[in-house]
Amino acid sequence: MEDEAGITNAIITPQLFKEAHATVVQQQFLLIEGKLQNQEGVISVKAERVQPLTITRAETSSHDFH
């Protein structure tokens, strides 16, 4: 998973994605908790928990997961 600006990377395992599928695909913003990892200069969060983050009413333009 990558944010739309391409700045933040989150690794969500298939099992966690299955458990949090509705949250991941339906929520505008996510709070992702996990461990930071640095592989060959690429810093990512290896997700352990995913929750909706509801601190703003900003609109998002897409949820295109590629």
PDB file of N, CA, C and O in Angstrom:
ATOM      1  N   MET A   1       0.856  -1.165   0.000  1.00  0.00           N
ATOM      2  CA  MET A   1       0.000   0.000   0.000  1.00  0.00           C
ATOM      3  C   MET A   1       0.898   1.222   0.000  1.00  0.00           C
ATOM      4  O   MET A   1       1.910   1.259   0.700  1.00  0.00           O
ATOM      5  N   GLU A   2       0.533   2.206  -0.774  1.00  0.00           N
ATOM      6  CA  GLU A   2       1.304   3.440  -0.854  1.00  0.00           C
ATOM      7  C   GLU A   2       0.327   4.599  -0.866  1.00  0.00           C
ATOM      8  O   GLU A   2      -0.744   4.511  -1.466  1.00  0.00           O
ATOM      9  N   ASP A   3       0.698   5.692  -0.200  1.00  0.00           N
ATOM     10  CA  ASP A   3      -0.219   6.828  -0.234  1.00  0.00           C
ATOM     11  C   ASP A   3      -0.225   7.442  -1.630  1.00  0.00           C
ATOM     12  O   ASP A   3       0.650   7.149  -2.445  1.00  0.00           O
ATOM     13  N   GLU A   4      -1.201   8.283  -1.900  1.00  0.00           N
ATOM     14  CA  GLU A   4      -1.369   8.811  -3.249  1.00  0.00           C
ATOM     15  C   GLU A   4      -0.252   9.745  -3.671  1.00  0.00           C
ATOM     16  O   GLU A   4      -0.083  10.000  -4.863  1.00  0.00           O
ATOM     17  N   ALA A   5       0.517  10.263  -2.717  1.00  0.00           N
ATOM     18  CA  ALA A   5       1.652  11.106  -3.055  1.00  0.00           C
ATOM     19  C   ALA A   5       2.914  10.267  -3.257  1.00  0.00           C
ATOM     20  O   ALA A   5       3.942  10.780  -3.698  1.00  0.00           O
ATOM     21  N   GLY A   6       2.829   8.981  -2.934  1.00  0.00           N
ATOM     22  CA  GLY A   6       3.982   8.106  -3.100  1.00  0.00           C
ATOM     23  C   GLY A   6       5.050   8.316  -2.048  1.00  0.00           C
ATOM     24  O   GLY A   6       6.207   7.952  -2.256  1.00  0.00           O
ATOM     25  N   ILE A   7       4.676   8.901  -0.922  1.00  0.00           N
ATOM     26  CA  ILE A   7       5.657   9.224   0.113  1.00  0.00           C
ATOM     27  C   ILE A   7       5.691   8.187   1.223  1.00  0.00           C
ATOM     28  O   ILE A   7       6.753   7.924   1.788  1.00  0.00           O
ATOM     29  N   THR A   8       4.560   7.602   1.541  1.00  0.00           N
ATOM     30  CA  THR A   8       4.470   6.685   2.663  1.00  0.00           C
ATOM     31  C   THR A   8       4.155   5.281   2.179  1.00  0.00           C
ATOM     32  O   THR A   8       3.226   5.079   1.397  1.00  0.00           O
ATOM     33  N   ASN A   9       4.927   4.316   2.645  1.00  0.00           N
ATOM     34  CA  ASN A   9       4.691   2.922   2.287  1.00  0.00           C
ATOM     35  C   ASN A   9       4.257   2.149   3.518  1.00  0.00           C
ATOM     36  O   ASN A   9       4.848   2.280   4.591  1.00  0.00           O
ATOM     37  N   ALA A  10       3.220   1.342   3.353  1.00  0.00           N
ATOM     38  CA  ALA A  10       2.761   0.458   4.416  1.00  0.00           C
ATOM     39  C   ALA A  10       2.650  -0.942   3.835  1.00  0.00           C
ATOM     40  O   ALA A  10       2.084  -1.141   2.761  1.00  0.00           O
ATOM     41  N   ILE A  11       3.191  -1.894   4.550  1.00  0.00           N
ATOM     42  CA  ILE A  11       3.104  -3.294   4.143  1.00  0.00           C
ATOM     43  C   ILE A  11       2.006  -3.928   4.964  1.00  0.00           C
ATOM     44  O   ILE A  11       2.091  -4.005   6.190  1.00  0.00           O
ATOM     45  N   ILE A  12       0.963  -4.387   4.270  1.00  0.00           N
ATOM     46  CA  ILE A  12      -0.162  -5.042   4.929  1.00  0.00           C
ATOM     47  C   ILE A  12      -0.189  -6.484   4.446  1.00  0.00           C
ATOM     48  O   ILE A  12      -0.345  -6.742   3.252  1.00  0.00           O
ATOM     49  N   THR A  13      -0.038  -7.407   5.361  1.00  0.00           N
ATOM     50  CA  THR A  13      -0.032  -8.821   4.991  1.00  0.00           C
ATOM     51  C   THR A  13      -1.402  -9.239   4.471  1.00  0.00           C
ATOM     52  O   THR A  13      -2.403  -8.604   4.800  1.00  0.00           O
ATOM     53  N   PRO A  14      -1.463 -10.284   3.675  1.00  0.00           N
ATOM     54  CA  PRO A  14      -2.764 -10.754   3.195  1.00  0.00           C
ATOM     55  C   PRO A  14      -3.750 -11.052   4.338  1.00  0.00           C
ATOM     56  O   PRO A  14      -4.942 -10.768   4.218  1.00  0.00           O
ATOM     57  N   GLN A  15      -3.264 -11.612   5.420  1.00  0.00           N
ATOM     58  CA  GLN A  15      -4.135 -11.928   6.554  1.00  0.00           C
ATOM     59  C   GLN A  15      -4.714 -10.658   7.179  1.00  0.00           C
ATOM     60  O   GLN A  15      -5.913 -10.592   7.449  1.00  0.00           O
ATOM     61  N   LEU A  16      -3.865  -9.646   7.410  1.00  0.00           N
ATOM     62  CA  LEU A  16      -4.343  -8.387   7.983  1.00  0.00           C
ATOM     63  C   LEU A  16      -5.294  -7.691   7.012  1.00  0.00           C
ATOM     64  O   LEU A  16      -6.298  -7.119   7.437  1.00  0.00           O
ATOM     65  N   PHE A  17      -4.994  -7.733   5.723  1.00  0.00           N
ATOM     66  CA  PHE A  17      -5.883  -7.131   4.736  1.00  0.00           C
ATOM     67  C   PHE A  17      -7.253  -7.806   4.766  1.00  0.00           C
ATOM     68  O   PHE A  17      -8.284  -7.141   4.659  1.00  0.00           O
ATOM     69  N   LYS A  18      -7.255  -9.123   4.910  1.00  0.00           N
ATOM     70  CA  LYS A  18      -8.523  -9.854   4.994  1.00  0.00           C
ATOM     71  C   LYS A  18      -9.304  -9.411   6.235  1.00  0.00           C
ATOM     72  O   LYS A  18     -10.513  -9.194   6.164  1.00  0.00           O
ATOM     73  N   GLU A  19      -8.621  -9.280   7.356  1.00  0.00           N
ATOM     74  CA  GLU A  19      -9.272  -8.895   8.615  1.00  0.00           C
ATOM     75  C   GLU A  19      -9.773  -7.451   8.585  1.00  0.00           C
ATOM     76  O   GLU A  19     -10.822  -7.148   9.154  1.00  0.00           O
ATOM     77  N   ALA A  20      -9.036  -6.566   7.931  1.00  0.00           N
ATOM     78  CA  ALA A  20      -9.358  -5.137   7.950  1.00  0.00           C
ATOM     79  C   ALA A  20      -9.820  -4.637   6.582  1.00  0.00           C
ATOM     80  O   ALA A  20      -9.757  -3.438   6.307  1.00  0.00           O
ATOM     81  N   HIS A  21     -10.278  -5.535   5.735  1.00  0.00           N
ATOM     82  CA  HIS A  21     -10.623  -5.186   4.358  1.00  0.00           C
ATOM     83  C   HIS A  21     -11.572  -3.991   4.260  1.00  0.00           C
ATOM     84  O   HIS A  21     -11.302  -3.049   3.515  1.00  0.00           O
ATOM     85  N   ALA A  22     -12.664  -4.020   4.995  1.00  0.00           N
ATOM     86  CA  ALA A  22     -13.642  -2.926   4.921  1.00  0.00           C
ATOM     87  C   ALA A  22     -13.006  -1.594   5.317  1.00  0.00           C
ATOM     88  O   ALA A  22     -13.253  -0.574   4.674  1.00  0.00           O
ATOM     89  N   THR A  23     -12.209  -1.598   6.343  1.00  0.00           N
ATOM     90  CA  THR A  23     -11.538  -0.377   6.784  1.00  0.00           C
ATOM     91  C   THR A  23     -10.587   0.126   5.720  1.00  0.00           C
ATOM     92  O   THR A  23     -10.595   1.312   5.391  1.00  0.00           O
ATOM     93  N   VAL A  24      -9.770  -0.754   5.179  1.00  0.00           N
ATOM     94  CA  VAL A  24      -8.750  -0.359   4.204  1.00  0.00           C
ATOM     95  C   VAL A  24      -9.380   0.218   2.934  1.00  0.00           C
ATOM     96  O   VAL A  24      -8.883   1.212   2.404  1.00  0.00           O
ATOM     97  N   VAL A  25     -10.443  -0.373   2.445  1.00  0.00           N
ATOM     98  CA  VAL A  25     -11.001   0.075   1.165  1.00  0.00           C
ATOM     99  C   VAL A  25     -12.091   1.138   1.291  1.00  0.00           C
ATOM    100  O   VAL A  25     -12.394   1.815   0.309  1.00  0.00           O
ATOM    101  N   GLN A  26     -12.683   1.302   2.466  1.00  0.00           N
ATOM    102  CA  GLN A  26     -13.800   2.237   2.584  1.00  0.00           C
ATOM    103  C   GLN A  26     -13.461   3.537   3.308  1.00  0.00           C
ATOM    104  O   GLN A  26     -14.138   4.544   3.100  1.00  0.00           O
ATOM    105  N   GLN A  27     -12.451   3.539   4.135  1.00  0.00           N
ATOM    106  CA  GLN A  27     -12.137   4.731   4.923  1.00  0.00           C
ATOM    107  C   GLN A  27     -11.272   5.705   4.130  1.00  0.00           C
ATOM    108  O   GLN A  27     -10.416   5.296   3.346  1.00  0.00           O
ATOM    109  N   GLN A  28     -11.508   7.005   4.345  1.00  0.00           N
ATOM    110  CA  GLN A  28     -10.715   8.025   3.669  1.00  0.00           C
ATOM    111  C   GLN A  28      -9.284   8.055   4.181  1.00  0.00           C
ATOM    112  O   GLN A  28      -8.342   8.188   3.400  1.00  0.00           O
ATOM    113  N   PHE A  29      -9.121   7.931   5.488  1.00  0.00           N
ATOM    114  CA  PHE A  29      -7.806   8.020   6.105  1.00  0.00           C
ATOM    115  C   PHE A  29      -7.625   6.845   7.060  1.00  0.00           C
ATOM    116  O   PHE A  29      -8.576   6.378   7.688  1.00  0.00           O
ATOM    117  N   LEU A  30      -6.391   6.382   7.153  1.00  0.00           N
ATOM    118  CA  LEU A  30      -6.088   5.225   7.995  1.00  0.00           C
ATOM    119  C   LEU A  30      -5.032   5.551   9.030  1.00  0.00           C
ATOM    120  O   LEU A  30      -4.104   6.317   8.770  1.00  0.00           O
ATOM    121  N   LEU A  31      -5.180   4.969  10.194  1.00  0.00           N
ATOM    122  CA  LEU A  31      -4.136   4.970  11.213  1.00  0.00           C
ATOM    123  C   LEU A  31      -3.519   3.583  11.155  1.00  0.00           C
ATOM    124  O   LEU A  31      -4.175   2.586  11.455  1.00  0.00           O
ATOM    125  N   ILE A  32      -2.266   3.530  10.770  1.00  0.00           N
ATOM    126  CA  ILE A  32      -1.575   2.246  10.627  1.00  0.00           C
ATOM    127  C   ILE A  32      -0.473   2.191  11.672  1.00  0.00           C
ATOM    128  O   ILE A  32       0.415   3.042  11.702  1.00  0.00           O
ATOM    129  N   GLU A  33      -0.542   1.182  12.524  1.00  0.00           N
ATOM    130  CA  GLU A  33       0.468   0.987  13.563  1.00  0.00           C
ATOM    131  C   GLU A  33       1.295  -0.240  13.225  1.00  0.00           C
ATOM    132  O   GLU A  33       0.767  -1.254  12.767  1.00  0.00           O
ATOM    133  N   GLY A  34       2.596  -0.139  13.456  1.00  0.00           N
ATOM    134  CA  GLY A  34       3.467  -1.270  13.197  1.00  0.00           C
ATOM    135  C   GLY A  34       4.919  -0.871  13.366  1.00  0.00           C
ATOM    136  O   GLY A  34       5.234   0.179  13.927  1.00  0.00           O
ATOM    137  N   LYS A  35       5.776  -1.710  12.881  1.00  0.00           N
ATOM    138  CA  LYS A  35       7.220  -1.485  13.002  1.00  0.00           C
ATOM    139  C   LYS A  35       7.767  -0.886  11.715  1.00  0.00           C
ATOM    140  O   LYS A  35       7.404  -1.287  10.609  1.00  0.00           O
ATOM    141  N   LEU A  36       8.660   0.096  11.896  1.00  0.00           N
ATOM    142  CA  LEU A  36       9.352   0.657  10.741  1.00  0.00           C
ATOM    143  C   LEU A  36      10.416  -0.320  10.271  1.00  0.00           C
ATOM    144  O   LEU A  36      11.085  -0.971  11.074  1.00  0.00           O
ATOM    145  N   GLN A  37      10.555  -0.409   8.965  1.00  0.00           N
ATOM    146  CA  GLN A  37      11.651  -1.211   8.442  1.00  0.00           C
ATOM    147  C   GLN A  37      12.311  -0.449   7.305  1.00  0.00           C
ATOM    148  O   GLN A  37      11.659   0.310   6.588  1.00  0.00           O
ATOM    149  N   ASN A  38      13.597  -0.658   7.151  1.00  0.00           N
ATOM    150  CA  ASN A  38      14.390   0.001   6.126  1.00  0.00           C
ATOM    151  C   ASN A  38      15.062  -1.074   5.298  1.00  0.00           C
ATOM    152  O   ASN A  38      15.984  -1.745   5.761  1.00  0.00           O
ATOM    153  N   GLN A  39      14.595  -1.236   4.069  1.00  0.00           N
ATOM    154  CA  GLN A  39      15.193  -2.218   3.175  1.00  0.00           C
ATOM    155  C   GLN A  39      15.747  -1.491   1.967  1.00  0.00           C
ATOM    156  O   GLN A  39      14.997  -0.947   1.156  1.00  0.00           O
ATOM    157  N   GLU A  40      17.048  -1.486   1.856  1.00  0.00           N
ATOM    158  CA  GLU A  40      17.746  -0.853   0.733  1.00  0.00           C
ATOM    159  C   GLU A  40      17.333   0.605   0.573  1.00  0.00           C
ATOM    160  O   GLU A  40      17.139   1.085  -0.544  1.00  0.00           O
ATOM    161  N   GLY A  41      17.201   1.308   1.698  1.00  0.00           N
ATOM    162  CA  GLY A  41      16.877   2.724   1.674  1.00  0.00           C
ATOM    163  C   GLY A  41      15.397   3.047   1.540  1.00  0.00           C
ATOM    164  O   GLY A  41      15.025   4.220   1.520  1.00  0.00           O
ATOM    165  N   VAL A  42      14.545   2.031   1.447  1.00  0.00           N
ATOM    166  CA  VAL A  42      13.100   2.253   1.370  1.00  0.00           C
ATOM    167  C   VAL A  42      12.519   2.014   2.755  1.00  0.00           C
ATOM    168  O   VAL A  42      12.597   0.909   3.292  1.00  0.00           O
ATOM    169  N   ILE A  43      11.936   3.060   3.325  1.00  0.00           N
ATOM    170  CA  ILE A  43      11.374   2.959   4.671  1.00  0.00           C
ATOM    171  C   ILE A  43       9.878   2.688   4.558  1.00  0.00           C
ATOM    172  O   ILE A  43       9.160   3.384   3.839  1.00  0.00           O
ATOM    173  N   SER A  44       9.423   1.672   5.275  1.00  0.00           N
ATOM    174  CA  SER A  44       8.026   1.263   5.260  1.00  0.00           C
ATOM    175  C   SER A  44       7.572   0.972   6.676  1.00  0.00           C
ATOM    176  O   SER A  44       8.383   0.749   7.575  1.00  0.00           O
ATOM    177  N   VAL A  45       6.265   0.977   6.857  1.00  0.00           N
ATOM    178  CA  VAL A  45       5.668   0.517   8.108  1.00  0.00           C
ATOM    179  C   VAL A  45       5.104  -0.867   7.832  1.00  0.00           C
ATOM    180  O   VAL A  45       4.251  -1.028   6.959  1.00  0.00           O
ATOM    181  N   LYS A  46       5.570  -1.859   8.564  1.00  0.00           N
ATOM    182  CA  LYS A  46       4.991  -3.193   8.459  1.00  0.00           C
ATOM    183  C   LYS A  46       3.812  -3.219   9.411  1.00  0.00           C
ATOM    184  O   LYS A  46       3.981  -3.297  10.628  1.00  0.00           O
ATOM    185  N   ALA A  47       2.612  -3.152   8.845  1.00  0.00           N
ATOM    186  CA  ALA A  47       1.391  -2.942   9.624  1.00  0.00           C
ATOM    187  C   ALA A  47       1.093  -4.105  10.562  1.00  0.00           C
ATOM    188  O   ALA A  47       1.186  -5.274  10.187  1.00  0.00           O
ATOM    189  N   GLU A  48       0.735  -3.753  11.782  1.00  0.00           N
ATOM    190  CA  GLU A  48       0.254  -4.718  12.765  1.00  0.00           C
ATOM    191  C   GLU A  48      -1.222  -4.462  13.074  1.00  0.00           C
ATOM    192  O   GLU A  48      -1.960  -5.390  13.406  1.00  0.00           O
ATOM    193  N   ARG A  49      -1.653  -3.187  12.963  1.00  0.00           N
ATOM    194  CA  ARG A  49      -3.032  -2.790  13.192  1.00  0.00           C
ATOM    195  C   ARG A  49      -3.411  -1.703  12.192  1.00  0.00           C
ATOM    196  O   ARG A  49      -2.592  -0.853  11.841  1.00  0.00           O
ATOM    197  N   VAL A  50      -4.660  -1.742  11.741  1.00  0.00           N
ATOM    198  CA  VAL A  50      -5.195  -0.722  10.839  1.00  0.00           C
ATOM    199  C   VAL A  50      -6.538  -0.268  11.395  1.00  0.00           C
ATOM    200  O   VAL A  50      -7.423  -1.082  11.660  1.00  0.00           O
ATOM    201  N   GLN A  51      -6.677   1.040  11.566  1.00  0.00           N
ATOM    202  CA  GLN A  51      -7.917   1.602  12.096  1.00  0.00           C
ATOM    203  C   GLN A  51      -8.308   2.820  11.267  1.00  0.00           C
ATOM    204  O   GLN A  51      -7.453   3.454  10.648  1.00  0.00           O
ATOM    205  N   PRO A  52      -9.603   3.148  11.256  1.00  0.00           N
ATOM    206  CA  PRO A  52      -9.995   4.383  10.572  1.00  0.00           C
ATOM    207  C   PRO A  52      -9.487   5.597  11.348  1.00  0.00           C
ATOM    208  O   PRO A  52      -9.429   5.578  12.577  1.00  0.00           O
ATOM    209  N   LEU A  53      -9.126   6.634  10.631  1.00  0.00           N
ATOM    210  CA  LEU A  53      -8.672   7.880  11.238  1.00  0.00           C
ATOM    211  C   LEU A  53      -9.668   8.956  10.835  1.00  0.00           C
ATOM    212  O   LEU A  53      -9.766   9.302   9.657  1.00  0.00           O
ATOM    213  N   THR A  54     -10.396   9.480  11.786  1.00  0.00           N
ATOM    214  CA  THR A  54     -11.453  10.442  11.493  1.00  0.00           C
ATOM    215  C   THR A  54     -11.180  11.761  12.195  1.00  0.00           C
ATOM    216  O   THR A  54     -11.827  12.090  13.190  1.00  0.00           O
ATOM    217  N   ILE A  55     -10.218  12.515  11.672  1.00  0.00           N
ATOM    218  CA  ILE A  55      -9.882  13.798  12.276  1.00  0.00           C
ATOM    219  C   ILE A  55     -10.203  14.968  11.360  1.00  0.00           C
ATOM    220  O   ILE A  55     -10.023  16.121  11.752  1.00  0.00           O
ATOM    221  N   THR A  56     -10.670  14.699  10.159  1.00  0.00           N
ATOM    222  CA  THR A  56     -10.919  15.757   9.197  1.00  0.00           C
ATOM    223  C   THR A  56     -12.056  15.362   8.258  1.00  0.00           C
ATOM    224  O   THR A  56     -12.440  14.195   8.186  1.00  0.00           O
ATOM    225  N   ARG A  57     -12.570  16.321   7.563  1.00  0.00           N
ATOM    226  CA  ARG A  57     -13.602  16.057   6.559  1.00  0.00           C
ATOM    227  C   ARG A  57     -13.047  16.262   5.155  1.00  0.00           C
ATOM    228  O   ARG A  57     -13.817  16.432   4.210  1.00  0.00           O
ATOM    229  N   ALA A  58     -11.747  16.250   5.006  1.00  0.00           N
ATOM    230  CA  ALA A  58     -11.137  16.427   3.690  1.00  0.00           C
ATOM    231  C   ALA A  58     -11.587  15.313   2.761  1.00  0.00           C
ATOM    232  O   ALA A  58     -11.750  14.165   3.177  1.00  0.00           O
ATOM    233  N   GLU A  59     -11.786  15.666   1.501  1.00  0.00           N
ATOM    234  CA  GLU A  59     -12.223  14.681   0.528  1.00  0.00           C
ATOM    235  C   GLU A  59     -11.027  14.040  -0.152  1.00  0.00           C
ATOM    236  O   GLU A  59      -9.977  14.662  -0.313  1.00  0.00           O
ATOM    237  N   THR A  60     -11.201  12.797  -0.545  1.00  0.00           N
ATOM    238  CA  THR A  60     -10.178  12.108  -1.314  1.00  0.00           C
ATOM    239  C   THR A  60     -10.697  11.895  -2.720  1.00  0.00           C
ATOM    240  O   THR A  60     -11.903  11.780  -2.941  1.00  0.00           O
ATOM    241  N   SER A  61      -9.776  11.843  -3.668  1.00  0.00           N
ATOM    242  CA  SER A  61     -10.210  11.734  -5.056  1.00  0.00           C
ATOM    243  C   SER A  61     -10.294  10.297  -5.544  1.00  0.00           C
ATOM    244  O   SER A  61     -11.012  10.026  -6.506  1.00  0.00           O
ATOM    245  N   SER A  62      -9.588   9.371  -4.917  1.00  0.00           N
ATOM    246  CA  SER A  62      -9.648   7.997  -5.407  1.00  0.00           C
ATOM    247  C   SER A  62      -9.176   7.010  -4.351  1.00  0.00           C
ATOM    248  O   SER A  62      -8.576   7.377  -3.341  1.00  0.00           O
ATOM    249  N   HIS A  63      -9.466   5.763  -4.620  1.00  0.00           N
ATOM    250  CA  HIS A  63      -8.940   4.638  -3.843  1.00  0.00           C
ATOM    251  C   HIS A  63      -8.400   3.619  -4.832  1.00  0.00           C
ATOM    252  O   HIS A  63      -8.714   2.432  -4.740  1.00  0.00           O
ATOM    253  N   ASP A  64      -7.596   4.072  -5.770  1.00  0.00           N
ATOM    254  CA  ASP A  64      -7.039   3.188  -6.793  1.00  0.00           C
ATOM    255  C   ASP A  64      -5.846   2.445  -6.228  1.00  0.00           C
ATOM    256  O   ASP A  64      -4.798   3.041  -5.980  1.00  0.00           O
ATOM    257  N   PHE A  65      -5.999   1.162  -6.026  1.00  0.00           N
ATOM    258  CA  PHE A  65      -4.903   0.351  -5.491  1.00  0.00           C
ATOM    259  C   PHE A  65      -4.225  -0.352  -6.646  1.00  0.00           C
ATOM    260  O   PHE A  65      -4.784  -1.286  -7.221  1.00  0.00           O
ATOM    261  N   HIS A  66      -3.033   0.084  -6.988  1.00  0.00           N
ATOM    262  CA  HIS A  66      -2.280  -0.532  -8.094  1.00  0.00           C
ATOM    263  C   HIS A  66      -0.964  -1.037  -7.589  1.00  0.00           C
ATOM    264  O   HIS A  66      -0.179  -1.590  -8.359  1.00  0.00           O
TER     265      HIS A  66
END
